[in-house]
Amino acid sequence: PPKVRREVLARDQHHCQAPGCGRTRFLEVPHLIPRNLGGSHKPENLTTLCGACHRLWHERNQGKVQRRVHPRF
């Protein structure tokens, strides 16, 4: 939801949370635990990633579930 997205972006200071990135453009708010695996829309299950890091995270974690941890490559 838009309100939660704004909250997560503000919490993460509008920066990509992937180590070494920190981009401030093309930001997305993906789920750490996917909704279809029981994840929620609560801020603690969301993080801020730029589009490139979000794509890379999916490529590196195919089939794996991230449990309440930011996507640390």
Protein Blocks (a to p, Z undefined) as FASTA:
>chain_A
ZZlmmmmmmmnoopafbehilpaghiacddfbdfknopafbfklgccddfklmmmmmmmm
goiacehiacdZZ
